[in-house]
Amino acid sequence: MPQHQPHSHAFGQDAVKPGERKTLWVIVLTAITMVVEIVAGIVYGSMALLADGLHMASHTSALGITAFAYIYARRHALDRRYSFGTGKVNALAGFTGAILLAVFALIMAIESFRRLVAPVPIAFNEAILVSVVGLLVNGVSVFILGGGEHHHHGDHHHHDHGDHSLRSAYLHVVADALTSLLAIFALLAAKYFGATWMDPMMGLVGAALITRWSVGLLKSTSAILLDREAPAALHARVSEALTDEDTRVADLHIWCIGPDVFAVIAVLVSRNAGSPEYYKARLPAELGLQHVSIEIHDEMREIAT
């Protein structure tokens, strides 16, 4: 008979994540640069610069939503109204940010196409200067987040509860830096080689990059929000840990309830069953299994009935 004991459903969401404060600093830097680039892009007529500013706006929005999610998840981590804690708040924030990215990408694509058809004058020197400043800000943001902290070592099944969001923020600013480089390249090509079409073309390239990132984020976050089953490799590890010569797994469900946090419901059939705690203790600690429910059936009794 499964034993029911009171336990916390915080699953680490009540703790401040390692990269949260760093991410907030990057949000401030990115937001300031975003405003400068958007205004400069409009004033100086550069679509590439405007696209870079909008790209930074998309990531500022996404990071801002993520920061809000961190705070909300932490403050409500012990709220019993959330059956499996507040870990999915981060996934919801990412899903919302992905939709915003798609909207920004559409705006960029429409404006870039319009300027391909009807070019506008560009103040190259001023636009290039602002783009370089934007690139420098991206470099500072990368330094603040610390690229060296995002590498995972050891077993690929290991899950770290803090690095996921920090890694995401790091990739955001790297993407911003790439878009800034595209803007500088387009403006230099237009200024020195007369290839004015390169400016709106880089706007289209930037829109494509944002769209790709948005689709990827929508896929990953929707899988969490819809309780998609965990990867097959994790299933195999859990099933192997629970199975022995007397026990087999009759039913197994594993799904994500937070950043690298998984819930498990397992139904076991055994000829010589131990307690649920016995089987829970056999699960590898590094798998991030924070909410495990095990139901055990006596095989001999089932045969008799």
C-alpha positions in Angstrom: 0.0 0.0 0.0 1.6 3.3 -1.0 2.5 5.5 1.9 1.3 9.2 1.7 3.6 11.6 3.5 3.4 15.4 3.4 6.1 16.9 1.3 7.1 20.1 -0.4 6.1 20.9 -4.0 8.6 23.7 -4.4 11.1 21.5 -6.3 13.8 24.2 -6.0 11.6 26.9 -7.5 11.8 28.9 -4.2 15.5 29.5 -4.6 17.1 32.3 -6.6 18.6 30.9 -9.8 22.3 31.5 -10.3 21.9 33.6 -13.5 18.8 35.6 -12.5 20.6 38.8 -11.3 23.0 38.6 -14.3 20.0 38.3 -16.6 18.4 41.4 -15.1 21.5 43.4 -15.8 21.6 42.2 -19.3 17.9 43.2 -19.7 18.7 46.8 -18.7 21.6 47.0 -21.1 19.7 45.4 -24.0 16.6 47.6 -23.4 18.7 50.8 -23.5 20.5 49.8 -26.7 17.2 48.6 -28.2 15.7 52.1 -27.9 18.8 53.8 -29.3 18.9 51.4 -32.3 15.2 51.6 -33.1 15.2 55.4 -33.0 18.4 55.6 -34.9 17.2 53.2 -37.5 14.1 55.3 -38.1 15.9 58.6 -38.1 18.9 57.5 -40.3 16.8 55.3 -42.6 18.6 52.0 -42.0 16.4 48.9 -42.1 19.3 46.7 -41.0 19.8 48.9 -37.9 16.0 49.0 -37.3 15.9 45.2 -37.7 18.7 44.8 -35.2 16.9 47.1 -32.7 13.7 45.1 -33.2 15.6 41.9 -32.7 17.0 43.2 -29.5 13.4 44.3 -28.5 12.2 40.7 -29.1 14.9 39.3 -26.8 14.4 42.1 -24.2 10.7 41.2 -24.1 11.5 37.5 -23.8 14.1 38.0 -21.1 11.8 40.4 -19.3 9.0 37.8 -19.3 11.5 35.2 -18.1 12.6 37.5 -15.2 9.0 38.0 -14.2 8.5 34.3 -14.4 11.5 33.7 -12.1 10.1 36.1 -9.5 6.5 34.8 -9.7 7.7 31.1 -9.5 9.8 31.8 -6.5 7.1 33.8 -4.6 4.5 31.1 -5.3 6.7 28.1 -5.0 5.0 26.9 -1.8 1.5 27.7 -2.9 -0.5 24.5 -2.6 -2.8 25.5 -5.3 -0.1 24.4 -7.8 -0.2 20.6 -7.8 3.3 20.2 -9.1 4.8 23.5 -8.1 5.4 26.6 -10.3 8.1 25.2 -12.5 5.9 25.5 -15.6 5.7 29.2 -15.2 9.0 29.5 -16.9 7.7 27.4 -19.8 4.7 29.6 -20.1 6.9 32.7 -20.2 9.0 31.1 -22.9 5.9 30.3 -25.0 4.7 33.9 -24.6 8.1 35.2 -25.6 8.1 33.0 -28.7 4.8 34.4 -29.9 6.2 37.9 -29.4 9.3 36.9 -31.4 7.0 35.8 -34.3 5.2 39.1 -34.3 8.5 41.1 -34.4 9.8 38.9 -37.2 6.6 39.5 -39.2 7.0 43.3 -38.7 10.6 43.2 -39.8 9.9 41.1 -42.9 7.1 43.4 -44.0 9.1 46.6 -43.5 12.2 45.1 -45.1 10.3 44.0 -48.2 8.7 47.4 -48.5 12.2 49.0 -48.5 13.4 46.6 -51.1 10.7 47.9 -53.4 11.0 51.5 -52.4 14.4 52.3 -50.9 14.9 55.2 -48.5 18.0 57.4 -48.0 20.4 56.1 -45.3 22.7 58.1 -43.1 25.5 55.5 -43.3 28.1 57.0 -40.8 25.5 57.5 -38.0 23.9 54.1 -38.6 27.2 52.3 -38.6 28.2 54.0 -35.4 25.0 53.0 -33.6 25.4 49.4 -34.9 28.9 49.2 -33.5 27.7 50.5 -30.2 25.0 47.8 -30.2 27.6 45.2 -30.9 29.8 46.4 -28.0 26.8 46.2 -25.7 26.2 42.6 -26.8 29.8 41.8 -26.0 29.5 43.3 -22.5 26.3 41.3 -22.0 28.1 38.1 -23.0 30.8 38.9 -20.5 28.3 39.5 -17.7 26.5 36.2 -18.3 29.9 34.5 -18.5 30.0 32.0 -21.4 32.3 29.7 -19.5 29.6 28.9 -17.0 27.3 27.3 -19.5 29.2 24.2 -20.5 27.8 20.9 -19.2 30.3 18.3 -18.0 30.0 14.7 -17.3 27.0 12.4 -17.9 24.6 13.8 -20.4 21.7 12.7 -18.2 22.7 15.2 -15.5 20.3 18.0 -15.1 21.2 21.3 -13.5 18.3 23.4 -12.1 20.0 26.8 -12.6 22.0 26.7 -15.9 19.1 26.2 -18.3 17.7 29.8 -18.0 21.3 31.3 -17.9 22.2 29.4 -21.0 19.1 30.7 -22.7 19.9 34.3 -21.8 23.5 33.7 -23.1 22.3 32.4 -26.4 19.9 35.4 -26.7 22.7 38.0 -26.5 24.9 35.9 -28.8 22.1 36.0 -31.4 21.8 39.8 -30.9 25.5 40.1 -31.5 25.1 38.1 -34.8 22.3 40.4 -35.9 24.4 43.5 -35.1 27.2 42.1 -37.3 24.7 41.6 -40.1 23.6 45.2 -39.8 27.2 46.5 -39.9 28.0 44.3 -42.9 25.0 45.5 -44.8 25.6 49.2 -44.0 29.3 48.9 -45.1 28.4 47.1 -48.3 25.8 49.8 -49.1 28.1 52.7 -48.3 31.3 51.5 -50.1 29.9 49.3 -52.9 26.5 50.9 -53.6 24.7 47.7 -52.6 21.8 49.6 -50.9 19.7 46.5 -51.3 21.9 44.7 -48.7 20.4 46.8 -45.9 16.7 45.6 -46.3 18.0 42.2 -47.3 19.8 41.9 -43.9 16.5 42.9 -42.3 14.9 39.8 -44.0 17.8 37.6 -42.8 17.3 38.9 -39.3 13.5 38.1 -39.6 14.3 34.6 -40.7 16.7 34.1 -37.8 14.1 35.3 -35.3 11.4 33.1 -36.9 13.6 30.0 -36.6 14.3 30.8 -32.9 10.6 31.4 -32.3 9.5 28.1 -33.8 12.1 26.2 -31.8 11.0 27.9 -28.6 7.4 27.2 -29.3 8.1 23.5 -29.9 10.1 23.1 -26.7 7.8 25.1 -24.4 4.6 23.7 -25.8 5.9 20.1 -25.2 6.3 21.0 -21.5 3.0 22.8 -21.2 1.2 19.8 -22.8 2.9 17.3 -20.5 4.7 15.5 -23.3 6.5 12.4 -22.2 10.2 12.7 -21.3 12.9 11.5 -23.7 13.2 7.8 -24.4 16.6 7.7 -22.8 15.2 8.9 -19.5 12.4 6.4 -19.7 14.9 3.6 -20.2 17.0 4.7 -17.2 14.0 4.8 -14.9 12.5 1.5 -16.2 15.9 -0.2 -15.8 16.2 1.1 -12.2 12.8 -0.2 -11.2 13.0 -3.6 -12.9 14.6 -6.8 -11.4 14.0 -10.5 -11.6 10.9 -10.2 -9.5 9.5 -6.9 -10.7 8.4 -5.5 -14.0 7.1 -2.1 -15.0 3.5 -2.3 -16.1 2.9 1.4 -16.7 5.3 4.4 -16.6 4.7 8.1 -17.2 7.5 10.7 -16.9 6.9 14.4 -17.7 8.6 17.7 -17.1 7.2 19.9 -14.3 10.0 22.5 -14.3 13.5 23.3 -15.6 15.1 19.8 -15.6 12.6 18.6 -13.0 10.5 15.5 -13.8 7.5 13.8 -12.2 7.1 10.1 -12.4 4.1 7.8 -12.0 5.0 4.1 -12.2 2.9 0.9 -11.8 4.9 -2.1 -10.8 3.9 -5.8 -10.8 6.1 -7.9 -8.5 6.3 -11.4 -7.0 8.2 -10.2 -4.0 7.4 -6.5 -3.8 9.3 -4.0 -1.6 7.9 -0.8 -0.3 7.5 2.3 -2.6 10.4 3.9 -0.8 12.6 0.9 -1.6 12.0 1.4 -5.3 12.3 5.2 -5.1 15.7 4.8 -3.5 16.8 2.8 -6.5 16.3 5.7 -8.9 19.5 7.6 -9.8 19.6 10.9 -8.0 21.1 12.8 -11.0 18.0 12.3 -13.1 16.1 15.2 -11.5 13.1 13.1 -10.4 11.4 15.3 -7.8 7.9 13.9 -7.6 7.7 10.1 -7.8 4.5 8.1 -7.2 4.8 4.3 -7.3 1.9 1.8 -7.2 2.8 -1.8 -6.6 0.6 -4.9 -7.5 1.2 -8.4 -6.2 1.7 -10.6 -9.2 0.6 -13.8 -7.5 -2.6 -12.2 -6.3 -3.4 -10.9 -9.8 -2.9 -14.4 -11.2 -5.2 -15.9 -8.5 -7.9 -13.4 -9.4 
